[in-house]
Amino acid sequence: MQNMLTVYTDGGCSGNPGPGGWAFVVFEGEKELAAESGGERQTTNNRMELSAVIQALTYILALKRPISSVQVNTDSQYVKNGITQWIHNWKRNGWRTAAKAPVKNKEYWIQLDGLASKLPIEWKWVKGHAGIELNERCDALVRKEMDTLLES
């Protein structure tokens, strides 16, 4: 189990667009390495979902040690399908969708693709709001970030 990391991420918005938050937790076996969150005043659900994974992978790479595997658990089909399937065609098509429209959140996808290429990642979709402990924890951190932005 050495150097095998498990990551849970979540992102969300109050309104879309609106104030949003992102969060991640990273575990190595049973040991929690990090739980971090942040937010933006004016953003979208998809940008926050992407930001959560970008921040988690940035944290892992900053550990500067060998990682044998990373399991990223996200409740966002957009993130999972985007990074495992759609991105290949987007890059081939000059960052255009099958309908020839510009890819939304291109700068986030480019950043995520660059980070993901440096790690052995298994992408896993998990059902949101289904009682999965670490997904629920990320969701609570996201809500806290949104509440803080709504109150200020």
N, CA, C and O atoms as a GROMACS GRO file, in nm:
protein
  608
    1MET      N    1   0.083  -0.121   0.000
    1MET     CA    2   0.000   0.000   0.000
    1MET      C    3   0.086   0.126   0.000
    1MET      O    4   0.033   0.237   0.006
    2GLN      N    5   0.217   0.111  -0.007
    2GLN     CA    6   0.306   0.226  -0.001
    2GLN      C    7   0.284   0.320  -0.120
    2GLN      O    8   0.279   0.274  -0.235
    3ASN      N    9   0.270   0.446  -0.095
    3ASN     CA   10   0.260   0.549  -0.198
    3ASN      C   11   0.137   0.537  -0.287
    3ASN      O   12   0.136   0.588  -0.399
    4MET      N   13   0.033   0.469  -0.237
    4MET     CA   14  -0.094   0.464  -0.308
    4MET      C   15  -0.187   0.565  -0.241
    4MET      O   16  -0.217   0.554  -0.122
    5LEU      N   17  -0.231   0.663  -0.318
    5LEU     CA   18  -0.313   0.770  -0.262
    5LEU      C   19  -0.457   0.758  -0.309
    5LEU      O   20  -0.485   0.718  -0.422
    6THR      N   21  -0.548   0.794  -0.220
    6THR     CA   22  -0.690   0.802  -0.251
    6THR      C   23  -0.733   0.946  -0.234
    6THR      O   24  -0.707   1.009  -0.131
    7VAL      N   25  -0.800   0.998  -0.336
    7VAL     CA   26  -0.843   1.138  -0.337
    7VAL      C   27  -0.993   1.144  -0.357
    7VAL      O   28  -1.049   1.071  -0.439
    8TYR      N   29  -1.059   1.231  -0.283
    8TYR     CA   30  -1.198   1.265  -0.307
    8TYR      C   31  -1.204   1.414  -0.335
    8TYR      O   32  -1.137   1.493  -0.269
    9THR      N   33  -1.285   1.453  -0.433
    9THR     CA   34  -1.296   1.594  -0.468
    9THR      C   35  -1.444   1.629  -0.483
    9THR      O   36  -1.528   1.544  -0.509
   10ASP      N   37  -1.472   1.758  -0.467
   10ASP     CA   38  -1.607   1.809  -0.494
   10ASP      C   39  -1.599   1.958  -0.521
   10ASP      O   40  -1.508   2.027  -0.476
   11GLY      N   41  -1.696   2.004  -0.596
   11GLY     CA   42  -1.708   2.146  -0.625
   11GLY      C   43  -1.855   2.180  -0.642
   11GLY      O   44  -1.936   2.093  -0.675
   12GLY      N   45  -1.888   2.305  -0.618
   12GLY     CA   46  -2.027   2.344  -0.634
   12GLY      C   47  -2.043   2.494  -0.632
   12GLY      O   48  -1.948   2.569  -0.605
   13CYS      N   49  -2.165   2.538  -0.662
   13CYS     CA   50  -2.197   2.679  -0.671
   13CYS      C   51  -2.333   2.706  -0.609
   13CYS      O   52  -2.420   2.619  -0.606
   14SER      N   53  -2.349   2.827  -0.559
   14SER     CA   54  -2.480   2.876  -0.516
   14SER      C   55  -2.529   2.965  -0.628
   14SER      O   56  -2.490   3.082  -0.637
   15GLY      N   57  -2.613   2.909  -0.713
   15GLY     CA   58  -2.643   2.972  -0.841
   15GLY      C   59  -2.537   2.923  -0.938
   15GLY      O   60  -2.430   2.878  -0.896
   16ASN      N   61  -2.565   2.932  -1.066
   16ASN     CA   62  -2.467   2.883  -1.164
   16ASN      C   63  -2.474   2.973  -1.287
   16ASN      O   64  -2.554   2.944  -1.377
   17PRO      N   65  -2.396   3.079  -1.295
   17PRO     CA   66  -2.282   3.113  -1.208
   17PRO      C   67  -2.326   3.177  -1.076
   17PRO      O   68  -2.439   3.221  -1.058
   18GLY      N   69  -2.227   3.180  -0.985
   18GLY     CA   70  -2.247   3.240  -0.854
   18GLY      C   71  -2.128   3.210  -0.767
   18GLY      O   72  -2.025   3.162  -0.815
   19PRO      N   73  -2.141   3.236  -0.636
   19PRO     CA   74  -2.033   3.204  -0.544
   19PRO      C   75  -2.014   3.052  -0.538
   19PRO      O   76  -2.111   2.977  -0.526
   20GLY      N   77  -1.889   3.007  -0.547
   20GLY     CA   78  -1.864   2.864  -0.551
   20GLY      C   79  -1.749   2.821  -0.463
   20GLY      O   80  -1.669   2.903  -0.418
   21GLY      N   81  -1.744   2.691  -0.438
   21GLY     CA   82  -1.638   2.635  -0.357
   21GLY      C   83  -1.588   2.504  -0.415
   21GLY      O   84  -1.660   2.436  -0.489
   22TRP      N   85  -1.466   2.469  -0.381
   22TRP     CA   86  -1.404   2.342  -0.418
   22TRP      C   87  -1.340   2.283  -0.294
   22TRP      O   88  -1.306   2.355  -0.200
   23ALA      N   89  -1.323   2.150  -0.293
   23ALA     CA   90  -1.258   2.084  -0.179
   23ALA      C   91  -1.201   1.951  -0.223
   23ALA      O   92  -1.247   1.888  -0.318
   24PHE      N   93  -1.098   1.908  -0.150
   24PHE     CA   94  -1.042   1.774  -0.170
   24PHE      C   95  -0.989   1.720  -0.039
   24PHE      O   96  -0.953   1.795   0.051
   25VAL      N   97  -0.985   1.588  -0.031
   25VAL     CA   98  -0.915   1.518   0.077
   25VAL      C   99  -0.824   1.415   0.012
   25VAL      O  100  -0.859   1.353  -0.089
   26VAL      N  101  -0.707   1.397   0.071
   26VAL     CA  102  -0.609   1.300   0.021
   26VAL      C  103  -0.571   1.207   0.136
   26VAL      O  104  -0.536   1.252   0.246
   27PHE      N  105  -0.578   1.077   0.108
   27PHE     CA  106  -0.540   0.976   0.206
   27PHE      C  107  -0.432   0.887   0.147
   27PHE      O  108  -0.430   0.860   0.027
   28GLU      N  109  -0.342   0.843   0.235
   28GLU     CA  110  -0.247   0.737   0.202
   28GLU      C  111  -0.281   0.623   0.297
   28GLU      O  112  -0.248   0.628   0.415
   29GLY      N  113  -0.347   0.521   0.244
   29GLY     CA  114  -0.400   0.416   0.330
   29GLY      C  115  -0.504   0.477   0.422
   29GLY      O  116  -0.599   0.540   0.376
   30GLU      N  117  -0.487   0.460   0.553
   30GLU     CA  118  -0.580   0.516   0.652
   30GLU      C  119  -0.539   0.655   0.698
   30GLU      O  120  -0.612   0.722   0.772
   31LYS      N  121  -0.421   0.699   0.655
   31LYS     CA  122  -0.366   0.826   0.705
   31LYS      C  123  -0.409   0.942   0.616
   31LYS      O  124  -0.384   0.942   0.496
   32GLU      N  125  -0.473   1.042   0.678
   32GLU     CA  126  -0.511   1.161   0.604
   32GLU      C  127  -0.389   1.250   0.585
   32GLU      O  128  -0.322   1.286   0.681
   33LEU      N  129  -0.362   1.286   0.461
   33LEU     CA  130  -0.250   1.375   0.430
   33LEU      C  131  -0.296   1.520   0.419
   33LEU      O  132  -0.224   1.612   0.458
   34ALA      N  133  -0.417   1.541   0.367
   34ALA     CA  134  -0.464   1.678   0.348
   34ALA      C  135  -0.614   1.683   0.333
   34ALA      O  136  -0.677   1.588   0.287
   35ALA      N  137  -0.670   1.795   0.374
   35ALA     CA  138  -0.810   1.831   0.348
   35ALA      C  139  -0.808   1.981   0.324
   35ALA      O  140  -0.787   2.059   0.418
   36GLU      N  141  -0.831   2.023   0.201
   36GLU     CA  142  -0.822   2.164   0.168
   36GLU      C  143  -0.944   2.208   0.089
   36GLU      O  144  -1.011   2.127   0.024
   37SER      N  145  -0.971   2.338   0.095
   37SER     CA  146  -1.084   2.394   0.021
   37SER      C  147  -1.057   2.540  -0.012
   37SER      O  148  -0.969   2.603   0.046
   38GLY      N  149  -1.134   2.590  -0.105
   38GLY     CA  150  -1.124   2.730  -0.145
   38GLY      C  151  -1.249   2.769  -0.221
   38GLY      O  152  -1.338   2.687  -0.242
   39GLY      N  153  -1.254   2.893  -0.262
   39GLY     CA  154  -1.374   2.937  -0.333
   39GLY      C  155  -1.349   3.059  -0.420
   39GLY      O  156  -1.242   3.121  -0.415
   40GLU      N  157  -1.449   3.091  -0.499
   40GLU     CA  158  -1.447   3.209  -0.585
   40GLU      C  159  -1.583   3.276  -0.579
   40GLU      O  160  -1.686   3.209  -0.567
   41ARG      N  161  -1.582   3.409  -0.587
   41ARG     CA  162  -1.706   3.486  -0.580
   41ARG      C  163  -1.800   3.463  -0.697
   41ARG      O  164  -1.922   3.456  -0.678
   42GLN      N  165  -1.746   3.451  -0.815
   42GLN     CA  166  -1.828   3.437  -0.936
   42GLN      C  167  -1.769   3.327  -1.023
   42GLN      O  168  -1.666   3.346  -1.087
   43THR      N  169  -1.835   3.212  -1.024
   43THR     CA  170  -1.781   3.096  -1.096
   43THR      C  171  -1.896   3.003  -1.135
   43THR      O  172  -2.013   3.039  -1.122
   44THR      N  173  -1.861   2.883  -1.182
   44THR     CA  174  -1.963   2.785  -1.220
   44THR      C  175  -1.937   2.652  -1.148
   44THR      O  176  -1.828   2.628  -1.097
   45ASN      N  177  -2.039   2.568  -1.146
   45ASN     CA  178  -2.024   2.434  -1.088
   45ASN      C  179  -1.907   2.360  -1.154
   45ASN      O  180  -1.823   2.303  -1.085
   46ASN      N  181  -1.904   2.360  -1.287
   46ASN     CA  182  -1.801   2.284  -1.357
   46ASN      C  183  -1.661   2.336  -1.328
   46ASN      O  184  -1.568   2.258  -1.311
   47ARG      N  185  -1.646   2.466  -1.321
   47ARG     CA  186  -1.514   2.522  -1.288
   47ARG      C  187  -1.470   2.481  -1.148
   47ARG      O  188  -1.351   2.455  -1.124
   48MET      N  189  -1.563   2.476  -1.054
   48MET     CA  190  -1.528   2.436  -0.918
   48MET      C  191  -1.496   2.287  -0.911
   48MET      O  192  -1.405   2.247  -0.837
   49GLU      N  193  -1.568   2.204  -0.986
   49GLU     CA  194  -1.536   2.061  -0.991
   49GLU      C  195  -1.394   2.042  -1.047
   49GLU      O  196  -1.316   1.962  -0.994
   50LEU      N  197  -1.362   2.114  -1.153
   50LEU     CA  198  -1.228   2.106  -1.213
   50LEU      C  199  -1.123   2.160  -1.116
   50LEU      O  200  -1.015   2.101  -1.102
   51SER      N  201  -1.152   2.271  -1.050
   51SER     CA  202  -1.057   2.331  -0.956
   51SER      C  203  -1.023   2.235  -0.842
   51SER      O  204  -0.908   2.228  -0.799
   52ALA      N  205  -1.123   2.162  -0.794
   52ALA     CA  206  -1.098   2.067  -0.684
   52ALA      C  207  -0.994   1.963  -0.724
   52ALA      O  208  -0.903   1.934  -0.647
   53VAL      N  209  -1.007   1.908  -0.845
   53VAL     CA  210  -0.912   1.806  -0.890
   53VAL      C  211  -0.776   1.869  -0.919
   53VAL      O  212  -0.672   1.812  -0.885
   54ILE      N  213  -0.775   1.986  -0.981
   54ILE     CA  214  -0.649   2.056  -1.009
   54ILE      C  215  -0.574   2.083  -0.878
   54ILE      O  216  -0.454   2.059  -0.870
   55GLN      N  217  -0.643   2.131  -0.777
   55GLN     CA  218  -0.579   2.160  -0.648
   55GLN      C  219  -0.527   2.033  -0.582
   55GLN      O  220  -0.419   2.033  -0.523
   56ALA      N  221  -0.604   1.924  -0.591
   56ALA     CA  222  -0.561   1.798  -0.530
   56ALA      C  223  -0.435   1.745  -0.598
   56ALA      O  224  -0.341   1.704  -0.530
   57LEU      N  225  -0.432   1.746  -0.731
   57LEU     CA  226  -0.314   1.696  -0.803
   57LEU      C  227  -0.194   1.786  -0.780
   57LEU      O  228  -0.081   1.738  -0.772
   58THR      N  229  -0.217   1.917  -0.770
   58THR     CA  230  -0.108   2.011  -0.740
   58THR      C  231  -0.049   1.978  -0.603
   58THR      O  232   0.073   1.978  -0.586
   59TYR      N  233  -0.135   1.951  -0.505
   59TYR     CA  234  -0.090   1.914  -0.371
   59TYR      C  235  -0.004   1.786  -0.379
   59TYR      O  236   0.104   1.781  -0.321
   60ILE      N  237  -0.054   1.684  -0.449
   60ILE     CA  238   0.017   1.556  -0.457
   60ILE      C  239   0.154   1.573  -0.522
   60ILE      O  240   0.253   1.518  -0.473
   61LEU      N  241   0.160   1.648  -0.631
   61LEU     CA  242   0.289   1.669  -0.698
   61LEU      C  243   0.386   1.748  -0.610
   61LEU      O  244   0.507   1.729  -0.619
   62ALA      N  245   0.334   1.836  -0.525
   62ALA     CA  246   0.420   1.914  -0.435
   62ALA      C  247   0.482   1.828  -0.326
   62ALA      O  248   0.576   1.870  -0.260
   63LEU      N  249   0.429   1.706  -0.305
   63LEU     CA  250   0.489   1.614  -0.207
   63LEU      C  251   0.630   1.575  -0.250
   63LEU      O  252   0.714   1.539  -0.167
   64LYS      N  253   0.655   1.582  -0.381
   64LYS     CA  254   0.787   1.551  -0.438
   64LYS      C  255   0.840   1.416  -0.391
   64LYS      O  256   0.952   1.405  -0.343
   65ARG      N  257   0.756   1.315  -0.406
   65ARG     CA  258   0.800   1.179  -0.375
   65ARG      C  259   0.731   1.083  -0.471
   65ARG      O  260   0.629   1.117  -0.531
   66PRO      N  261   0.787   0.964  -0.486
   66PRO     CA  262   0.727   0.868  -0.580
   66PRO      C  263   0.586   0.829  -0.535
   66PRO      O  264   0.560   0.804  -0.418
   67ILE      N  265   0.497   0.825  -0.632
   67ILE     CA  266   0.360   0.785  -0.607
   67ILE      C  267   0.331   0.667  -0.700
   67ILE      O  268   0.345   0.679  -0.822
   68SER      N  269   0.290   0.554  -0.642
   68SER     CA  270   0.267   0.436  -0.726
   68SER      C  271   0.130   0.441  -0.793
   68SER      O  272   0.114   0.391  -0.904
   69SER      N  273   0.030   0.500  -0.727
   69SER     CA  274  -0.101   0.514  -0.789
   69SER      C  275  -0.184   0.618  -0.714
   69SER      O  276  -0.167   0.641  -0.594
   70VAL      N  277  -0.274   0.679  -0.788
   70VAL     CA  278  -0.367   0.777  -0.732
   70VAL      C  279  -0.506   0.740  -0.782
   70VAL      O  280  -0.530   0.732  -0.902
   71GLN      N  281  -0.597   0.719  -0.689
   71GLN     CA  282  -0.737   0.697  -0.727
   71GLN      C  283  -0.811   0.827  -0.698
   71GLN      O  284  -0.825   0.868  -0.583
   72VAL      N  285  -0.859   0.892  -0.804
   72VAL     CA  286  -0.935   1.015  -0.790
   72VAL      C  287  -1.083   0.981  -0.797
   72VAL      O  288  -1.132   0.928  -0.898
   73ASN      N  289  -1.154   1.011  -0.689
   73ASN     CA  290  -1.298   0.987  -0.680
   73ASN      C  291  -1.371   1.120  -0.694
   73ASN      O  292  -1.354   1.210  -0.611
   74THR      N  293  -1.451   1.134  -0.798
   74THR     CA  294  -1.526   1.256  -0.822
   74THR      C  295  -1.671   1.222  -0.847
   74THR      O  296  -1.702   1.118  -0.905
   75ASP      N  297  -1.761   1.310  -0.802
   75ASP     CA  298  -1.902   1.289  -0.832
   75ASP      C  299  -1.943   1.366  -0.958
   75ASP      O  300  -2.061   1.381  -0.986
   76SER      N  301  -1.843   1.414  -1.032
   76SER     CA  302  -1.868   1.490  -1.154
   76SER      C  303  -1.841   1.404  -1.278
   76SER      O  304  -1.726   1.371  -1.308
   77GLN      N  305  -1.947   1.368  -1.349
   77GLN     CA  306  -1.931   1.297  -1.476
   77GLN      C  307  -1.856   1.386  -1.574
   77GLN      O  308  -1.778   1.337  -1.656
   78TYR      N  309  -1.879   1.517  -1.566
   78TYR     CA  310  -1.812   1.614  -1.652
   78TYR      C  311  -1.660   1.601  -1.639
   78TYR      O  312  -1.589   1.594  -1.740
   79VAL      N  313  -1.611   1.598  -1.516
   79VAL     CA  314  -1.466   1.586  -1.494
   79VAL      C  315  -1.416   1.449  -1.539
   79VAL      O  316  -1.320   1.440  -1.615
   80LYS      N  317  -1.482   1.342  -1.494
   80LYS     CA  318  -1.434   1.208  -1.526
   80LYS      C  319  -1.436   1.182  -1.677
   80LYS      O  320  -1.336   1.138  -1.734
   81ASN      N  321  -1.548   1.209  -1.742
   81ASN     CA  322  -1.557   1.184  -1.886
   81ASN      C  323  -1.470   1.280  -1.965
   81ASN      O  324  -1.412   1.243  -2.067
   82GLY      N  325  -1.460   1.404  -1.918
   82GLY     CA  326  -1.377   1.502  -1.988
   82GLY      C  327  -1.231   1.462  -1.993
   82GLY      O  328  -1.168   1.469  -2.098
   83ILE      N  329  -1.177   1.419  -1.878
   83ILE     CA  330  -1.033   1.388  -1.873
   83ILE      C  331  -1.001   1.250  -1.928
   83ILE      O  332  -0.889   1.228  -1.975
   84THR      N  333  -1.096   1.156  -1.924
   84THR     CA  334  -1.066   1.021  -1.972
   84THR      C  335  -1.109   0.998  -2.117
   84THR      O  336  -1.055   0.910  -2.183
   85GLN      N  337  -1.206   1.074  -2.167
   85GLN     CA  338  -1.258   1.049  -2.301
   85GLN      C  339  -1.253   1.172  -2.392
   85GLN      O  340  -1.182   1.173  -2.492
   86TRP      N  341  -1.329   1.274  -2.357
   86TRP     CA  342  -1.351   1.388  -2.447
   86TRP      C  343  -1.225   1.465  -2.481
   86TRP      O  344  -1.211   1.514  -2.593
   87ILE      N  345  -1.132   1.476  -2.387
   87ILE     CA  346  -1.014   1.561  -2.406
   87ILE      C  347  -0.930   1.519  -2.526
   87ILE      O  348  -0.868   1.604  -2.591
   88HIS      N  349  -0.927   1.391  -2.557
   88HIS     CA  350  -0.846   1.343  -2.670
   88HIS      C  351  -0.896   1.404  -2.802
   88HIS      O  352  -0.817   1.450  -2.884
   89ASN      N  353  -1.028   1.404  -2.820
   89ASN     CA  354  -1.085   1.464  -2.940
   89ASN      C  355  -1.073   1.616  -2.938
   89ASN      O  356  -1.048   1.677  -3.042
   90TRP      N  357  -1.091   1.676  -2.822
   90TRP     CA  358  -1.077   1.822  -2.813
   90TRP      C  359  -0.939   1.866  -2.859
   90TRP      O  360  -0.925   1.961  -2.936
   91LYS      N  361  -0.837   1.797  -2.811
   91LYS     CA  362  -0.700   1.833  -2.849
   91LYS      C  363  -0.678   1.811  -2.999
   91LYS      O  364  -0.618   1.894  -3.067
   92ARG      N  365  -0.728   1.699  -3.049
   92ARG     CA  366  -0.714   1.667  -3.191
   92ARG      C  367  -0.787   1.770  -3.279
   92ARG      O  368  -0.744   1.801  -3.390
   93ASN      N  369  -0.899   1.823  -3.226
   93ASN     CA  370  -0.981   1.918  -3.302
   93ASN      C  371  -0.949   2.064  -3.271
   93ASN      O  372  -1.032   2.152  -3.295
   94GLY      N  373  -0.830   2.090  -3.216
   94GLY     CA  374  -0.791   2.228  -3.186
   94GLY      C  375  -0.877   2.291  -3.077
   94GLY      O  376  -0.912   2.408  -3.086
   95TRP      N  377  -0.910   2.214  -2.975
   95TRP     CA  378  -0.991   2.258  -2.862
   95TRP      C  379  -1.130   2.303  -2.906
   95TRP      O  380  -1.183   2.405  -2.861
   96ARG      N  381  -1.186   2.222  -2.994
   96ARG     CA  382  -1.324   2.241  -3.037
   96ARG      C  383  -1.402   2.113  -3.009
   96ARG      O  384  -1.347   2.003  -3.013
   97THR      N  385  -1.529   2.129  -2.980
   97THR     CA  386  -1.616   2.015  -2.955
   97THR      C  387  -1.653   1.949  -3.088
   97THR      O  388  -1.617   1.998  -3.195
   98ALA      N  389  -1.724   1.838  -3.079
   98ALA     CA  390  -1.771   1.770  -3.201
   98ALA      C  391  -1.861   1.863  -3.282
   98ALA      O  392  -1.869   1.850  -3.405
   99ALA      N  393  -1.930   1.956  -3.215
   99ALA     CA  394  -2.017   2.052  -3.283
   99ALA      C  395  -1.938   2.174  -3.332
   99ALA      O  396  -1.997   2.273  -3.375
  100LYS      N  397  -1.803   2.167  -3.324
  100LYS     CA  398  -1.714   2.274  -3.369
  100LYS      C  399  -1.715   2.399  -3.280
  100LYS      O  400  -1.660   2.503  -3.317
  101ALA      N  401  -1.778   2.390  -3.165
  101ALA     CA  402  -1.780   2.503  -3.071
  101ALA      C  403  -1.653   2.499  -2.985
  101ALA      O  404  -1.598   2.391  -2.960
  102PRO      N  405  -1.608   2.616  -2.939
  102PRO     CA  406  -1.491   2.615  -2.850
  102PRO      C  407  -1.522   2.538  -2.721
  102PRO      O  408  -1.633   2.546  -2.668
  103VAL      N  409  -1.424   2.463  -2.672
  103VAL     CA  410  -1.440   2.388  -2.547
  103VAL      C  411  -1.452   2.486  -2.432
  103VAL      O  412  -1.368   2.575  -2.416
  104LYS      N  413  -1.555   2.469  -2.350
  104LYS     CA  414  -1.571   2.554  -2.232
  104LYS      C  415  -1.467   2.514  -2.128
  104LYS      O  416  -1.432   2.397  -2.114
  105ASN      N  417  -1.418   2.612  -2.055
  105ASN     CA  418  -1.321   2.591  -1.947
  105ASN      C  419  -1.188   2.535  -1.997
  105ASN      O  420  -1.120   2.460  -1.927
  106LYS      N  421  -1.153   2.571  -2.120
  106LYS     CA  422  -1.032   2.518  -2.185
  106LYS      C  423  -0.908   2.533  -2.097
  106LYS      O  424  -0.829   2.439  -2.086
  107GLU      N  425  -0.891   2.649  -2.034
  107GLU     CA  426  -0.770   2.673  -1.953
  107GLU      C  427  -0.764   2.576  -1.835
  107GLU      O  428  -0.655   2.534  -1.795
  108TYR      N  429  -0.879   2.541  -1.779
  108TYR     CA  430  -0.883   2.444  -1.669
  108TYR      C  431  -0.846   2.304  -1.721
  108TYR      O  432  -0.769   2.232  -1.657
  109TRP      N  433  -0.902   2.268  -1.838
  109TRP     CA  434  -0.871   2.136  -1.895
  109TRP      C  435  -0.724   2.122  -1.930
  109TRP      O  436  -0.665   2.016  -1.909
  110ILE      N  437  -0.664   2.228  -1.983
  110ILE     CA  438  -0.522   2.223  -2.017
  110ILE      C  439  -0.439   2.203  -1.889
  110ILE      O  440  -0.346   2.122  -1.887
  111GLN      N  441  -0.473   2.276  -1.784
  111GLN     CA  442  -0.401   2.262  -1.657
  111GLN      C  443  -0.419   2.122  -1.599
  111GLN      O  444  -0.323   2.060  -1.555
  112LEU      N  445  -0.544   2.073  -1.599
  112LEU     CA  446  -0.570   1.939  -1.545
  112LEU      C  447  -0.496   1.832  -1.626
  112LEU      O  448  -0.438   1.740  -1.568
  113ASP      N  449  -0.498   1.844  -1.757
  113ASP     CA  450  -0.430   1.747  -1.844
  113ASP      C  451  -0.280   1.743  -1.814
  113ASP      O  452  -0.220   1.636  -1.807
  114GLY      N  453  -0.220   1.860  -1.796
  114GLY     CA  454  -0.077   1.867  -1.766
  114GLY      C  455  -0.043   1.802  -1.633
  114GLY      O  456   0.055   1.729  -1.623
  115LEU      N  457  -0.124   1.827  -1.532
  115LEU     CA  458  -0.101   1.766  -1.400
  115LEU      C  459  -0.123   1.615  -1.404
  115LEU      O  460  -0.043   1.538  -1.352
  116ALA      N  461  -0.233   1.574  -1.467
  116ALA     CA  462  -0.269   1.432  -1.472
  116ALA      C  463  -0.165   1.350  -1.547
  116ALA      O  464  -0.145   1.232  -1.517
  117SER      N  465  -0.098   1.412  -1.643
  117SER     CA  466   0.001   1.338  -1.722
  117SER      C  467   0.125   1.302  -1.640
  117SER      O  468   0.206   1.220  -1.682
  118LYS      N  469   0.140   1.362  -1.522
  118LYS     CA  470   0.258   1.338  -1.438
  118LYS      C  471   0.234   1.233  -1.330
  118LYS      O  472   0.324   1.202  -1.252
  119LEU      N  473   0.112   1.179  -1.325
  119LEU     CA  474   0.078   1.084  -1.218
  119LEU      C  475   0.004   0.962  -1.274
  119LEU      O  476  -0.068   0.973  -1.374
  120PRO      N  477   0.021   0.845  -1.209
  120PRO     CA  478  -0.055   0.726  -1.249
  120PRO      C  479  -0.194   0.730  -1.185
  120PRO      O  480  -0.211   0.689  -1.070
  121ILE      N  481  -0.293   0.780  -1.260
  121ILE     CA  482  -0.426   0.806  -1.203
  121ILE      C  483  -0.530   0.706  -1.253
  121ILE      O  484  -0.537   0.674  -1.372
  122GLU      N  485  -0.611   0.661  -1.159
  122GLU     CA  486  -0.733   0.587  -1.191
  122GLU      C  487  -0.848   0.682  -1.157
  122GLU      O  488  -0.862   0.726  -1.043
  123TRP      N  489  -0.930   0.712  -1.257
  123TRP     CA  490  -1.043   0.803  -1.239
  123TRP      C  491  -1.167   0.722  -1.206
  123TRP      O  492  -1.200   0.626  -1.276
  124LYS      N  493  -1.237   0.761  -1.099
  124LYS     CA  494  -1.354   0.686  -1.056
  124LYS      C  495  -1.469   0.782  -1.026
  124LYS      O  496  -1.453   0.879  -0.951
  125TRP      N  497  -1.584   0.755  -1.086
  125TRP     CA  498  -1.703   0.835  -1.056
  125TRP      C  499  -1.773   0.774  -0.937
  125TRP      O  500  -1.790   0.652  -0.929
  126VAL      N  501  -1.815   0.860  -0.843
  126VAL     CA  502  -1.894   0.817  -0.728
  126VAL      C  503  -2.023   0.898  -0.725
  126VAL      O  504  -2.025   1.014  -0.764
  127LYS      N  505  -2.127   0.835  -0.680
  127LYS     CA  506  -2.256   0.904  -0.673
  127LYS      C  507  -2.253   1.009  -0.562
  127LYS      O  508  -2.218   0.979  -0.448
  128GLY      N  509  -2.288   1.131  -0.596
  128GLY     CA  510  -2.291   1.239  -0.498
  128GLY      C  511  -2.413   1.229  -0.407
  128GLY      O  512  -2.516   1.174  -0.447
  129HIS      N  513  -2.401   1.280  -0.287
  129HIS     CA  514  -2.511   1.284  -0.190
  129HIS      C  515  -2.569   1.145  -0.165
  129HIS      O  516  -2.690   1.128  -0.151
  130ALA      N  517  -2.480   1.047  -0.160
  130ALA     CA  518  -2.524   0.908  -0.142
  130ALA      C  519  -2.466   0.847  -0.015
  130ALA      O  520  -2.466   0.725   0.000
  131GLY      N  521  -2.416   0.930   0.076
  131GLY     CA  522  -2.365   0.880   0.203
  131GLY      C  523  -2.222   0.828   0.198
  131GLY      O  524  -2.177   0.765   0.294
  132ILE      N  525  -2.150   0.853   0.088
  132ILE     CA  526  -2.009   0.813   0.081
  132ILE      C  527  -1.931   0.912   0.166
  132ILE      O  528  -1.924   1.031   0.134
  133GLU      N  529  -1.873   0.863   0.274
  133GLU     CA  530  -1.819   0.950   0.380
  133GLU      C  531  -1.728   1.062   0.330
  133GLU      O  532  -1.750   1.178   0.362
  134LEU      N  533  -1.626   1.028   0.251
  134LEU     CA  534  -1.530   1.131   0.211
  134LEU      C  535  -1.587   1.224   0.104
  134LEU      O  536  -1.546   1.340   0.096
  135ASN      N  537  -1.680   1.176   0.024
  135ASN     CA  538  -1.749   1.264  -0.071
  135ASN      C  539  -1.836   1.363   0.006
  135ASN      O  540  -1.842   1.481  -0.028
  136GLU      N  541  -1.905   1.314   0.108
  136GLU     CA  542  -1.989   1.402   0.191
  136GLU      C  543  -1.904   1.504   0.265
  136GLU      O  544  -1.945   1.619   0.284
  137ARG      N  545  -1.785   1.463   0.307
  137ARG     CA  546  -1.695   1.556   0.376
  137ARG      C  547  -1.652   1.669   0.283
  137ARG      O  548  -1.650   1.786   0.322
  138CYS      N  549  -1.618   1.633   0.159
  138CYS     CA  550  -1.582   1.736   0.061
  138CYS      C  551  -1.701   1.828   0.035
  138CYS      O  552  -1.684   1.949   0.025
  139ASP      N  553  -1.819   1.771   0.023
  139ASP     CA  554  -1.939   1.850   0.000
  139ASP      C  555  -1.960   1.950   0.114
  139ASP      O  556  -1.996   2.066   0.089
  140ALA      N  557  -1.938   1.907   0.238
  140ALA     CA  558  -1.953   1.996   0.353
  140ALA      C  559  -1.850   2.110   0.347
  140ALA      O  560  -1.882   2.224   0.380
  141LEU      N  561  -1.727   2.079   0.306
  141LEU     CA  562  -1.624   2.183   0.291
  141LEU      C  563  -1.662   2.282   0.181
  141LEU      O  564  -1.641   2.403   0.196
  142VAL      N  565  -1.718   2.232   0.072
  142VAL     CA  566  -1.764   2.319  -0.038
  142VAL      C  567  -1.874   2.412   0.013
  142VAL      O  568  -1.870   2.532  -0.015
  143ARG      N  569  -1.971   2.358   0.085
  143ARG     CA  570  -2.081   2.440   0.138
  143ARG      C  571  -2.029   2.548   0.233
  143ARG      O  572  -2.078   2.661   0.233
  144LYS      N  573  -1.929   2.513   0.314
  144LYS     CA  574  -1.870   2.610   0.406
  144LYS      C  575  -1.807   2.725   0.328
  144LYS      O  576  -1.823   2.841   0.364
  145GLU      N  577  -1.734   2.691   0.220
  145GLU     CA  578  -1.674   2.796   0.137
  145GLU      C  579  -1.781   2.886   0.075
  145GLU      O  580  -1.766   3.008   0.074
  146MET      N  581  -1.888   2.827   0.025
  146MET     CA  582  -1.995   2.905  -0.035
  146MET      C  583  -2.063   2.994   0.069
  146MET      O  584  -2.091   3.110   0.042
  147ASP      N  585  -2.089   2.938   0.188
  147ASP     CA  586  -2.152   3.016   0.295
  147ASP      C  587  -2.066   3.136   0.333
  147ASP      O  588  -2.117   3.246   0.355
  148THR      N  589  -1.935   3.115   0.341
  148THR     CA  590  -1.844   3.223   0.375
  148THR      C  591  -1.852   3.336   0.269
  148THR      O  592  -1.855   3.454   0.304
  149LEU      N  593  -1.856   3.298   0.142
  149LEU     CA  594  -1.866   3.397   0.036
  149LEU      C  595  -2.002   3.467   0.037
  149LEU      O  596  -2.009   3.587   0.010
  150LEU      N  597  -2.108   3.395   0.067
  150LEU     CA  598  -2.242   3.454   0.070
  150LEU      C  599  -2.258   3.551   0.187
  150LEU      O  600  -2.334   3.647   0.178
  151GLU      N  601  -2.186   3.524   0.297
  151GLU     CA  602  -2.196   3.609   0.416
  151GLU      C  603  -2.114   3.736   0.404
  151GLU      O  604  -2.144   3.836   0.469
  152SER      N  605  -2.010   3.735   0.321
  152SER     CA  606  -1.921   3.852   0.315
  152SER      C  607  -1.965   3.953   0.213
  152SER      O  608  -1.901   4.057   0.196
   0.00000   0.00000   0.00000
